[in-house]
Amino acid sequence: MRSILLALQRRLHADGGFSITEVLVAMMVFALMSIGLAYGITNALVLTQESRARQTALNLASEDLDQLRSYANPFEIRSTATDERLESTVGGQKYVLTRTTQWVDSAGNSSSCGTDGTTLAYKSITSTVSWQNGKGKPLSVALDTLVAPNSRINADGTGAILVTIRNAAGTGAAGIPVTIAANPGGGGATVKQPAPTDGSGCTYALQVQPGSYTVSASTPGGIDTTQQDVATNKTVTVAAGTDAAVTFTYDQAHTFQVDYATSYPGGTAKLPTNLSTTLYNGVGGSSVFPGTPRTIKAFPYQDGYQFMAGAYVSADGGGSATCLSPNPGKWTTATNGAIGKAPEAMDATAGVVDPIAKKVTVPMGIVVVPVDKDYPYITAVSDSAAPDFDPGCNAPDPKTLTFSGITAGNVGIALPYGTWSIYQSKSPGSTASSNSKNIVQTASNKISYPNGGGQTNNAGFLVFKWGDTVTLDPRKAP
């Protein structure tokens, strides 16, 4: 009996079970296996979903191209605009389709709207469908096709006018209306007006009779690089069997509010009645706005404009005549180290109208001159015989600035930088000796310079008497 009890006790001790450590290790192994299995299943589901979404996107792109191939006229196939979204939802997934087109001409050249002097052969089309996967990652697919016209584009001795409009960023300007008119005596005929430009900035006039035409593009608030509301090309010539290409750069204008630096310690200087204001851009050159403008609409060049009083004409304009004096950056360094600083460029953004509070202040020179009651008019004439440090002005516009509403006494007048002869006269704009007199010549001791004179001045521009003229110098000593 005793031996049996001992055997039972040994048996009971052998069935003591797993320890806590063994249980924890087993649970950890099971968790790791479960995580791996769950990740594999989830990844397989994601891949399956992405594969299904990709196939759906391909189907949408294919359907779009199939529909476009049925068009009899390839000109009706247009690129989508930048802000145009062709959306569709399949199985709860949102897809966006965009379309770009390129013409290929008879010479094998490819372009968005066609090239001059060739014949369009066929159109290359790319349909792109984009979507986001479950993780928010953007994905896309694209399909291409070629579409050729069912018949010749230029038939029966006619031609076509291909119009391209680019915005300030260099991309296609969509939705711009275009008009085409035959020039009188140019041999052309009435043209069926083209549709507004597509997403690539393209539009077309087909079956155009040979001759000379004027092509114009305009939209409310628009402006071209010559600062015109309507972009125009008056010399478009169409020949039988070929295409004439016209390209405009056109965008929504930026509107500047403009003021002029006329304040000085003794009051406010008078502005000329016929002052021009120059907006200078390194790409577009000088744009001169007459009439002392207070609001200026300008093409939105991405690097903005420098503002200068007067007509600044640089050497890069291609002409022999220049007028560099209005630009302080063109003046040489003075003997005391005084330098002229070119105006800071003001930003220009398409479609933006600056508030009144955000004014561009155009710098000017100021001189105070005595005026007799019998000579109530002041005329300033730009003098090309300037001192060596003045970069000079020999361009024709403007040579003469006039002031009205002058009363007797000491009068402050504001002028563009440069060298000027200043007259007071009995009639507006007169410099004739019979009814006017040179103030510098006759009353130089009564002329004052509110911002200082001579090269000791550090506060503002400098004023020098040069013969019978005064030179308004923008350089400042360091």
DOTILUM-560735 format. One line per field, with one value per residue (C-alpha): x, y, z; residue number from 1; residue in three letters. Coordinates in steps of 0.001 Angstrom, whole numbers, plus 500000, padded with zeros to 6 digits. Example, Ala and Ser with C-alpha at 12.3 -4.5 7.8 and 13.67 -1.06 7.14 Angstrom:
<recs>
xx	[512300|513670] $
yy	[495500|498940] $
zz	[507800|507140] $
pos	[1|2] $
code	[ala|ser] $
</recs>
This chain:
<recs>
xx	[500000|502780|504407|501154|500774|504322|503680|500536|502386|505111|502394|500695|503996|504706|501364|502201|501445|503239|505046|504154|507240|506273|502768|504099|506555|503806|501491|504229|504968|501261|500944|503878|502433|499028|500481|502390|499308|497124|499674|499833|496061|495765|498524|496859|493563|495271|497028|493769|492008|494755|494755|490994|491229|493997|491930|488943|491100|492391|488832|487831|490787|490037|486371|487377|489712|487096|484611|487134|487976|484360|484709|484623|486453|489648|489411|486478|488832|490206|492560|490999|491698|493990|491035|488701|487889|486116|485151|483459|482885|483050|482604|482957|486328|486606|488523|489581|490244|492393|493141|496023|496289|499131|498965|501477|502006|503050|506724|506484|506640|504569|503002|499971|498272|500170|503001|503134|503441|502660|499595|498143|498251|496767|496199|497903|495695|496640|493927|495135|493018|494155|492904|494090|494556|493385|496528|495988|498798|498076|498126|497454|497393|497587|496632|497502|495929|496143|493163|493317|490718|488266|489155|491745|491661|492538|490368|489358|492267|491624|493877|493565|494472|495916|495817|497872|497464|499917|499609|502369|503489|503930|501075|497932|495340|491910|488580|489914|487568|489267|487972|489224|488433|489567|491684|490165|491728|493652|491830|490319|486709|484344|485561|483505|484649|486607|485600|487331|490728|490914|492997|496172|495392|494508|491723|491331|489605|489179|488297|489795|490070|493613|494274|495270|493521|493519|493375|492410|492068|490394|488564|487404|490389|492881|496088|498957|502697|502359|499945|496922|493488|493123|495946|496058|497996|497002|499284|498188|498505|496736|497903|496003|496736|498764|498220|498994|499961|499379|500695|499690|500889|497836|496707|494659|496139|497649|496372|498809|497866|500439|501631|504531|507188|506236|506465|509341|509926|508380|505212|504123|505705|503601|503597|503862|500567|502090|504372|505008|505595|507751|507253|510382|510707|513802|511775|509221|511425|509963|506229|505551|502203|501416|499308|500582|498547|497279|496157|498116|497056|500020|500820|501694|505346|506484|509506|507417|508252|510549|508729|510399|509203|509695|510197|513053|514452|517216|519812|518284|515275|517274|517209|520068|518254|518217|516957|518775|518561|515205|516804|519006|520768|522310|524180|527919|529479|530265|533708|532521|531154|527527|525646|522277|520100|517795|514132|512910|510766|507082|505297|502699|500139|497531|494070|495090|493904|496040|494045|494310|496359|499024|500479|503685|505509|507489|510658|511253|513559|512280|513482|511916|511924|510758|507769|506849|503159|503538|504953|502437|503566|506568|508127|510990|513015|515273|518779|520891|524049|524275|527309|529392|527905|524352|523763|521779|518551|518481|515271|512497|509798|509327|511608|509249|507170|504636|503152|499869|498002|501142|500893|503506|506147|508411|507008|508244|508153|508801|510755|512251|515947|518224|519342|516698|516349|513514|511524|508750|506549|503428|501837|501735|504742|506564|510344|510617|512699|509927|507590|509649|512879|515256|514927|518359|519931|518066|517434|519811|520447|516728|516465|516454|516877|514685|516611|520030|522507|526013|527729|527732|524051|523296|519547|518207|518844|521425|520922|523659|523637|525114|525359|521780|520370|519878|520673|518509|520854|519420|522732|523157|526425|527063] $
yy	[500000|502376|501893|502738|506037|507046|506357|508477|511351|511223|511282|514301|516199|515416|517022|520452|522276|525267|527971|531696|532259|529479|530890|534426|533092|531090|534106|536288|533746|533495|537315|537635|534982|536693|540119|538727|536910|540037|542211|539754|539645|543462|543975|541498|543363|546731|545370|543885|547224|549189|546713|547042|550863|550912|548735|551032|554073|552404|551657|555299|556546|553999|555005|558655|557885|555635|558478|560961|558670|558961|562725|563603|566873|566648|570398|569618|567577|570058|569940|570321|573595|573706|574167|571842|568548|565722|563657|560272|557889|554105|551736|554602|555665|559155|559530|562723|562744|565347|565539|567086|567362|568009|568623|566970|568778|567571|568143|565929|568824|568483|571485|572325|574417|573853|575689|578402|577598|573882|571643|569855|566071|564502|565089|563260|562848|561805|560977|560821|559463|560124|558995|558478|555094|554236|555809|559106|558480|560012|557534|557914|556119|557566|556307|557845|557766|559521|560998|562032|564138|562284|564673|567347|570254|572823|571900|573785|576220|577458|577718|577844|580289|578642|580815|580183|582267|581931|583538|585178|581780|580501|577996|577914|580592|578947|580571|583632|584808|585375|587369|587294|589924|590321|593421|595850|595317|592304|589707|587862|586984|586685|584032|581746|582905|580362|579066|580462|578929|575445|574225|574442|578018|576940|577801|577590|579107|576654|576986|580499|582157|583283|586891|589268|589204|590884|588525|589861|588351|590005|589285|591579|592590|591166|592786|591875|592487|595856|596947|596860|595590|593834|591715|592297|591056|592958|591185|587545|586202|582998|581066|578258|574822|576015|577218|580660|580566|583479|583580|586044|586454|587594|587505|589285|592690|593726|597129|599435|602480|605214|608236|610617|611805|615497|616304|618390|620364|623533|621955|619888|620300|620647|617857|618435|618228|615919|613724|610223|607283|604336|600745|598791|595017|593110|590993|593485|596582|600034|600698|604437|605666|609342|611879|611553|608375|607501|603997|601753|598398|596299|592850|590562|589782|587398|589523|592714|596309|599169|602533|605718|609260|610292|608257|605849|604497|601925|600783|597297|598763|598458|602147|604621|607219|606591|608372|606901|609813|608758|605532|606198|602882|604237|607112|606697|606674|610188|611242|611050|607544|608593|606035|605761|602821|601322|601292|598163|595929|595902|592535|592064|589266|588395|589664|591519|595091|596769|598578|602354|601942|600034|602742|602681|605958|607129|609041|612491|615457|618759|622309|625562|628426|632074|632959|636541|637414|638396|634944|632442|629368|627107|624930|622470|621247|618187|619170|616585|618647|617215|616954|613793|612132|612409|609387|611709|611817|612239|610318|612455|611826|613742|616722|619324|619260|621961|623238|625091|626764|628606|631578|634248|633516|630576|627408|623844|621737|618002|616668|613358|612979|614537|617908|620590|624113|625795|628693|630925|632323|634279|631397|627618|625652|628651|628931|631765|634688|637129|635968|633727|633711|631050|631039|629473|632157|635142|634225|631452|633034|632709|628983|626707|622997|621631|618372|619965|620649|619653|616381|616945|616013|612655|613008|612739|613528|616140|619305|620937|624130|623366|626457|627609|624291|622365|618687|616641|613873|610786|609555|609333|609383|606320] $
zz	[500000|500918|497543|495773|497723|496870|493183|493264|494927|492273|489608|491113|491242|487535|486454|487905|484408|482638|484476|484076|481934|479568|479171|478395|475804|474127|474002|472498|469771|468983|468833|466457|464187|464298|463453|460487|459266|459691|457865|455008|454716|454909|452343|450011|450378|449673|446598|445390|445942|444147|441292|440985|441146|438520|436206|436699|435905|432742|431720|432242|430188|427473|427363|426994|424081|422429|422572|421159|418232|417105|416558|412890|413527|415642|416325|418611|420823|423324|426266|429688|431474|434509|436862|434962|436748|434941|437967|438272|441193|440779|443721|446186|444685|443138|439844|438009|434258|432502|428813|426873|423107|420679|416942|414648|411353|407927|408813|411889|414353|417512|419275|421339|418679|415417|413675|411037|407335|407614|407351|410354|409928|413063|416764|419628|422705|426229|428774|432371|435239|438804|442208|445784|447436|450937|452424|450609|448127|444678|441783|438077|434738|431216|427750|424367|420946|417567|415719|412079|410242|407998|405192|404407|406845|404198|401238|398114|398274|401809|404852|408622|411391|414507|417639|420785|423951|426841|430258|432310|433609|430043|430209|428092|428874|428715|427915|426051|423255|419893|416911|413334|410689|407098|406486|403957|400560|401825|399756|402725|403443|406383|408839|411059|414491|416549|419973|423091|423801|425328|428266|426167|425128|421575|419170|415390|412393|409506|405829|405749|402345|401421|402371|405157|408540|411941|414918|418353|421818|424784|428008|430841|432976|430466|429235|426921|427179|425399|428174|425861|426900|423546|422116|418357|415350|412193|409730|409646|406125|405085|402024|400310|401752|404759|408318|409731|413433|415811|419388|422107|425678|427604|431228|433871|434702|438028|439150|440982|443043|442375|444360|443808|446267|446330|450048|451359|454579|453113|451729|448754|445332|442217|439664|435919|434069|431446|433562|432236|434557|433509|434622|433760|433591|432486|430045|428758|428883|429513|429523|429621|430975|430229|432078|435682|436277|439751|438790|436419|435007|433917|432562|435516|434842|437542|438536|438821|437842|438790|438929|437666|437062|433446|430309|431009|427735|428190|425699|425647|423836|420619|419612|419502|421635|425378|428468|431466|433918|435477|436774|439844|439245|436021|437682|438240|441713|442982|444180|447792|447242|446754|444675|443006|443960|441355|442430|444160|441956|442885|442680|439953|440347|437746|438602|441786|442443|445094|447801|448050|451214|449269|447062|445083|445739|442716|443762|442280|442616|444053|443507|444779|442250|442423|440235|439204|439067|435394|434510|435982|434045|434525|431843|432397|429428|429660|428619|426801|427532|431054|433346|433061|436124|434711|432418|430169|428210|424430|423731|422249|424868|427007|426503|427992|431183|432000|435287|435687|438547|439624|441973|442546|445149|445852|444285|444763|441622|441294|438328|437198|437968|435377|434039|433364|432066|433982|432513|433772|431039|430195|428281|428926|427647|426206|426264|423732|424926|423992|426751|429065|431023|432272|436051|436603|434434|435859|439502|440499|443901|444713|443883|446906|447300|450107|450403|450308|447520|446590|447367|451126|451216|452836|453381|449869|446258|445296|443241|441161|439142|435720|433505|432986|434207|437417|437815|440152|441276|443057|444469|448215|450132|452299] $
pos	[1|2|3|4|5|6|7|8|9|10|11|12|13|14|15|16|17|18|19|20|21|22|23|24|25|26|27|28|29|30|31|32|33|34|35|36|37|38|39|40|41|42|43|44|45|46|47|48|49|50|51|52|53|54|55|56|57|58|59|60|61|62|63|64|65|66|67|68|69|70|71|72|73|74|75|76|77|78|79|80|81|82|83|84|85|86|87|88|89|90|91|92|93|94|95|96|97|98|99|100|101|102|103|104|105|106|107|108|109|110|111|112|113|114|115|116|117|118|119|120|121|122|123|124|125|126|127|128|129|130|131|132|133|134|135|136|137|138|139|140|141|142|143|144|145|146|147|148|149|150|151|152|153|154|155|156|157|158|159|160|161|162|163|164|165|166|167|168|169|170|171|172|173|174|175|176|177|178|179|180|181|182|183|184|185|186|187|188|189|190|191|192|193|194|195|196|197|198|199|200|201|202|203|204|205|206|207|208|209|210|211|212|213|214|215|216|217|218|219|220|221|222|223|224|225|226|227|228|229|230|231|232|233|234|235|236|237|238|239|240|241|242|243|244|245|246|247|248|249|250|251|252|253|254|255|256|257|258|259|260|261|262|263|264|265|266|267|268|269|270|271|272|273|274|275|276|277|278|279|280|281|282|283|284|285|286|287|288|289|290|291|292|293|294|295|296|297|298|299|300|301|302|303|304|305|306|307|308|309|310|311|312|313|314|315|316|317|318|319|320|321|322|323|324|325|326|327|328|329|330|331|332|333|334|335|336|337|338|339|340|341|342|343|344|345|346|347|348|349|350|351|352|353|354|355|356|357|358|359|360|361|362|363|364|365|366|367|368|369|370|371|372|373|374|375|376|377|378|379|380|381|382|383|384|385|386|387|388|389|390|391|392|393|394|395|396|397|398|399|400|401|402|403|404|405|406|407|408|409|410|411|412|413|414|415|416|417|418|419|420|421|422|423|424|425|426|427|428|429|430|431|432|433|434|435|436|437|438|439|440|441|442|443|444|445|446|447|448|449|450|451|452|453|454|455|456|457|458|459|460|461|462|463|464|465|466|467|468|469|470|471|472|473|474|475|476|477|478] $
code	[met|arg|ser|ile|leu|leu|ala|leu|gln|arg|arg|leu|his|ala|asp|gly|gly|phe|ser|ile|thr|glu|val|leu|val|ala|met|met|val|phe|ala|leu|met|ser|ile|gly|leu|ala|tyr|gly|ile|thr|asn|ala|leu|val|leu|thr|gln|glu|ser|arg|ala|arg|gln|thr|ala|leu|asn|leu|ala|ser|glu|asp|leu|asp|gln|leu|arg|ser|tyr|ala|asn|pro|phe|glu|ile|arg|ser|thr|ala|thr|asp|glu|arg|leu|glu|ser|thr|val|gly|gly|gln|lys|tyr|val|leu|thr|arg|thr|thr|gln|trp|val|asp|ser|ala|gly|asn|ser|ser|ser|cys|gly|thr|asp|gly|thr|thr|leu|ala|tyr|lys|ser|ile|thr|ser|thr|val|ser|trp|gln|asn|gly|lys|gly|lys|pro|leu|ser|val|ala|leu|asp|thr|leu|val|ala|pro|asn|ser|arg|ile|asn|ala|asp|gly|thr|gly|ala|ile|leu|val|thr|ile|arg|asn|ala|ala|gly|thr|gly|ala|ala|gly|ile|pro|val|thr|ile|ala|ala|asn|pro|gly|gly|gly|gly|ala|thr|val|lys|gln|pro|ala|pro|thr|asp|gly|ser|gly|cys|thr|tyr|ala|leu|gln|val|gln|pro|gly|ser|tyr|thr|val|ser|ala|ser|thr|pro|gly|gly|ile|asp|thr|thr|gln|gln|asp|val|ala|thr|asn|lys|thr|val|thr|val|ala|ala|gly|thr|asp|ala|ala|val|thr|phe|thr|tyr|asp|gln|ala|his|thr|phe|gln|val|asp|tyr|ala|thr|ser|tyr|pro|gly|gly|thr|ala|lys|leu|pro|thr|asn|leu|ser|thr|thr|leu|tyr|asn|gly|val|gly|gly|ser|ser|val|phe|pro|gly|thr|pro|arg|thr|ile|lys|ala|phe|pro|tyr|gln|asp|gly|tyr|gln|phe|met|ala|gly|ala|tyr|val|ser|ala|asp|gly|gly|gly|ser|ala|thr|cys|leu|ser|pro|asn|pro|gly|lys|trp|thr|thr|ala|thr|asn|gly|ala|ile|gly|lys|ala|pro|glu|ala|met|asp|ala|thr|ala|gly|val|val|asp|pro|ile|ala|lys|lys|val|thr|val|pro|met|gly|ile|val|val|val|pro|val|asp|lys|asp|tyr|pro|tyr|ile|thr|ala|val|ser|asp|ser|ala|ala|pro|asp|phe|asp|pro|gly|cys|asn|ala|pro|asp|pro|lys|thr|leu|thr|phe|ser|gly|ile|thr|ala|gly|asn|val|gly|ile|ala|leu|pro|tyr|gly|thr|trp|ser|ile|tyr|gln|ser|lys|ser|pro|gly|ser|thr|ala|ser|ser|asn|ser|lys|asn|ile|val|gln|thr|ala|ser|asn|lys|ile|ser|tyr|pro|asn|gly|gly|gly|gln|thr|asn|asn|ala|gly|phe|leu|val|phe|lys|trp|gly|asp|thr|val|thr|leu|asp|pro|arg|lys|ala|pro] $
</recs>
